[in-house]
Amino acid sequence: MTDWTDKSLVSETQTVLEIVSGKWTLHVLAALVDGPRRHNDLRRHLGDGIRPKVFDETLRRLTALELIERHATRKQDLPAVYYGLTPLARDLMSQMTVVADWTDQNRPTIKPWRDRGR
């Protein structure tokens, strides 16, 4: 049972929510749920909405937080960089499934929240 009177726990939970709520954070983590992706493949998967600088900053931040791992290899004498989820991020994403399911069930209520927040 979660002890919501534990101010330290509430503060640390807020930190996790702030990290996950970064504009592109959840998009990147979700794109890696099914396995590692090459740098350019991941970028294409996210689409044109993310600028290259923001994409690279997001990858650096998530790597520093140990939520994703960067692997550099060579394929046919060409460098290849892959990104994948760490065990910590896999566990986080399994917990985010609860939030995603709740969101899906409450879309009619949540849609106006998005419209008001813009």
Secondary structure, 3 states (H helix, E strand, C coil): CCCCCCHHHHHHHHHHHHHHCCCCHHHHHHHCCCCCEEHHHHHHHHCCCCCHHHHHHHHHHHHHCCCEEEEEEEECCEEEEEEEECHHHHHHHHHHHHHHHHHHHCHHHHHHHHHHHC
